Amino acid sequence: MASPKKLSVLIVHHAPLARFGLTRLVRSNRRFKVIGETGEAPVARRLFTANEPDLVVLSLTLQHGDGITLLNDFKKLDPTARALV
C-alpha cells in the first residue's frame, strides 16, 4: 500500500526564531513537508509560485511587504490556496 502524499507547507514569518520553531513543528509530523521558509515577501512570492504549496503558514508582519497583501497575491495566483495566519 502506497503511503499518502505529504502536504507541502511554506513557512513565511518575519522572526527567524519563530520560523525555526514552526519549521521544526511541521517537520515533526510525517504528513507534512516544508518546501521553503522565509521572512521576506518577495521571496515568499517566488517560493509560492515555484512550489505551489498545499498550505502557507503566514505572519502579518514581513520584511519588504505584509502578510495581507501577500495573501491576496497568493489568492490571485491560486484561488484554492490555503493559509494559516
C-alpha positions in Angstrom: 0.0 0.0 0.0 1.4 3.4 -1.0 1.8 6.0 1.7 -0.4 9.1 1.4 1.0 12.2 -0.2 2.7 14.6 2.2 1.1 18.0 2.3 3.6 20.7 1.3 4.0 23.7 3.6 5.6 27.1 3.1 6.6 29.0 6.3 6.5 32.8 6.0 7.4 34.6 9.2 9.4 37.7 9.9 11.1 36.4 13.0 13.9 33.8 12.5 13.3 32.1 15.8 9.6 31.7 15.0 10.4 30.3 11.6 12.8 27.8 13.1 10.2 26.7 15.6 7.4 26.4 13.1 9.6 24.5 10.7 10.6 22.0 13.4 6.9 21.6 14.4 5.7 21.0 10.9 8.6 18.6 10.1 7.8 16.6 13.3 4.6 15.4 11.6 5.1 12.8 8.9 2.0 14.1 7.0 3.7 17.4 6.1 6.9 18.5 4.4 8.3 22.0 4.5 9.1 23.2 1.0 10.5 26.6 2.0 10.8 29.3 4.6 11.4 33.0 4.5 10.7 36.3 6.3 10.6 38.4 3.1 7.5 38.9 1.0 9.3 38.9 -2.4 11.0 35.6 -1.6 7.7 34.2 -0.4 6.0 35.1 -3.7 8.8 33.3 -5.6 8.6 30.2 -3.4 4.8 30.1 -3.7 4.9 30.3 -7.5 7.7 27.8 -7.9 6.4 25.2 -5.4 2.6 25.6 -5.2 2.4 24.6 -1.6 -0.7 23.0 -0.1 -0.6 25.3 2.9 1.1 28.6 3.8 1.8 29.5 7.4 1.9 33.3 7.2 2.8 36.1 9.5 1.1 39.5 9.0 4.4 41.3 9.6 7.1 40.7 7.0 10.2 42.3 5.6 9.6 44.2 2.3 5.8 43.7 2.5 3.0 42.5 4.6 1.0 39.3 5.1 -2.4 40.7 3.9 -1.0 41.9 0.6 0.9 38.6 0.2 -2.2 36.5 0.9 -4.2 38.5 -1.7 -1.3 37.8 -4.2 -1.4 34.1 -3.4 -5.2 34.0 -3.9 -4.8 35.7 -7.3 -2.2 33.1 -8.3 -4.2 30.2 -6.9 -7.8 30.8 -5.7 -7.7 27.5 -3.8 -4.6 28.5 -1.8 -4.9 27.8 1.9 -3.2 29.8 4.6 -2.9 29.8 8.4 -2.3 33.4 9.5 
